[in-house]
């Protein structure tokens, strides 16, 4: 399981915005760059991270050119985007969201990790509360 990791937006945002938690997560990126692990994200990740960067620019937390550079660098990372087209995946996301009182967005990361037998790295409190049930949430 440890050779596949799902990183949610909270993790990548912490890295980009140089938050203290980002240091811990950047080790995962280094392993991916070395080819030792595979990083997976659902398609919605790109919209979420784009929104984080947009808000960061609007609030003057990040300069526009730095946000654009971050997007470019993200695109160069070995990140595999899952693009499921079938109803079964969408139904599983819905079921997990209802079962665990999650947003559909958070459930999408949970579903992806479960489907690919991957670890899920998150700083999202709703997902972290599920660690006792899912040992692969970090």
C-alpha positions as CSV (number, residue, x, y, z in Angstrom):
1,X,0.0,0.0,0.0
2,X,2.8,2.5,0.8
3,X,3.8,2.7,-2.8
4,X,0.6,4.6,-3.8
5,X,-0.5,7.8,-2.1
6,X,-3.5,10.0,-2.6
7,X,-2.8,13.6,-1.7
8,X,-5.7,15.8,-1.0
9,X,-5.8,19.5,-1.7
10,X,-5.0,20.4,2.0
11,X,-1.7,18.7,1.7
12,X,-0.6,20.3,-1.6
13,X,-1.8,23.7,-0.3
14,X,0.3,23.3,2.8
15,X,3.3,22.7,0.6
16,X,2.7,25.5,-1.8
17,X,1.9,28.0,1.0
18,X,4.9,27.0,3.0
19,X,2.9,25.9,6.0
20,X,4.6,23.9,8.7
21,X,2.7,20.7,7.8
22,X,4.0,21.1,4.2
23,X,7.5,20.0,5.3
24,X,6.2,16.6,6.3
25,X,4.2,16.2,3.1
26,X,7.0,17.4,0.8
27,X,8.8,14.1,1.7
28,X,6.1,12.3,-0.2
29,X,6.7,14.5,-3.2
30,X,10.4,13.8,-3.1
31,X,9.7,10.1,-3.1
32,X,7.4,10.5,-6.1
33,X,10.1,12.4,-8.0
34,X,12.5,9.6,-7.2
35,X,10.0,7.1,-8.7
36,X,9.6,5.3,-5.4
37,X,5.9,6.0,-5.0
38,X,3.0,6.9,-7.2
39,X,0.8,10.0,-6.4
40,X,-2.9,9.8,-7.3
41,X,-5.5,12.6,-7.2
42,X,-9.1,12.8,-8.3
43,X,-9.8,15.2,-11.2
44,X,-11.4,17.7,-8.7
45,X,-8.0,18.2,-7.1
46,X,-7.0,20.6,-9.9
47,X,-10.1,22.8,-9.4
48,X,-9.6,22.8,-5.6
49,X,-5.9,23.7,-5.8
50,X,-6.7,26.4,-8.4
51,X,-9.3,27.8,-6.0
52,X,-6.7,27.8,-3.1
53,X,-4.3,29.7,-5.3
54,X,-7.0,32.2,-6.5
55,X,-8.0,32.9,-2.9
56,X,-4.4,33.2,-1.8
57,X,-3.8,35.8,-4.6
58,X,-7.0,37.7,-3.7
59,X,-6.0,37.9,0.0
60,X,-2.5,39.0,-0.9
61,X,-1.1,35.8,0.8
62,X,0.6,34.9,-2.5
63,X,1.7,37.0,-5.5
64,X,0.0,36.2,-8.8
65,X,3.3,35.3,-10.5
66,X,4.1,32.9,-7.6
67,X,0.7,31.3,-7.9
68,X,1.2,30.8,-11.6
69,X,4.6,29.3,-11.0
70,X,3.1,26.9,-8.5
71,X,0.5,25.8,-11.0
72,X,3.3,25.2,-13.6
73,X,5.4,23.3,-11.1
74,X,2.4,21.1,-10.1
75,X,1.8,20.3,-13.7
76,X,5.4,19.0,-13.9
77,X,5.1,16.7,-10.9
78,X,4.4,13.0,-11.4
79,X,0.8,13.2,-10.3
80,X,-1.7,10.7,-11.8
81,X,-5.2,12.2,-12.2
82,X,-8.0,9.6,-12.0
83,X,-10.8,10.3,-14.4
84,X,-13.4,7.7,-13.6
85,X,-16.3,7.8,-16.0
86,X,-18.6,5.1,-14.5
87,X,-21.6,5.4,-12.3
88,X,-20.1,2.9,-9.8
89,X,-17.4,5.3,-8.7
90,X,-19.8,8.2,-8.4
91,X,-22.1,6.1,-6.4
92,X,-19.3,5.0,-4.1
93,X,-18.3,8.6,-3.5
94,X,-21.9,9.4,-2.6
95,X,-22.3,6.5,-0.3
96,X,-19.0,7.3,1.5
97,X,-20.1,11.0,1.9
98,X,-23.4,10.0,3.4
99,X,-21.9,7.2,5.6
100,X,-19.2,9.4,7.1
101,X,-20.9,12.8,6.9
102,X,-18.3,14.1,4.5
103,X,-18.5,16.5,1.6
104,X,-18.5,14.8,-1.8
105,X,-15.1,16.4,-2.4
106,X,-13.6,14.7,0.7
107,X,-15.3,11.4,-0.1
108,X,-13.7,11.5,-3.6
109,X,-10.3,11.3,-2.0
110,X,-11.3,8.6,0.3
111,X,-12.9,6.6,-2.5
112,X,-9.8,6.9,-4.7
113,X,-7.5,5.7,-1.9
114,X,-9.7,2.8,-1.1
115,X,-10.1,1.8,-4.8
116,X,-6.4,1.9,-5.5
117,X,-5.4,0.4,-2.1
118,X,-3.4,3.6,-1.4
119,X,-2.5,5.7,1.6
120,X,-4.4,9.0,1.9
121,X,-2.4,12.0,3.1
122,X,-4.6,14.8,4.4
123,X,-4.7,17.6,6.9
124,X,-8.5,17.8,6.6
125,X,-10.1,17.2,10.0
126,X,-13.2,15.4,8.7
127,X,-11.0,12.8,7.0
128,X,-8.5,12.6,9.9
129,X,-11.4,11.6,12.2
130,X,-11.8,8.4,10.1
131,X,-8.3,7.1,10.9
132,X,-9.6,4.6,13.4
133,X,-11.7,3.1,10.7
134,X,-9.2,3.4,7.8
135,X,-5.6,2.8,9.0
136,X,-4.3,4.0,5.7
137,X,-5.3,7.6,6.4
138,X,-2.3,9.7,7.5
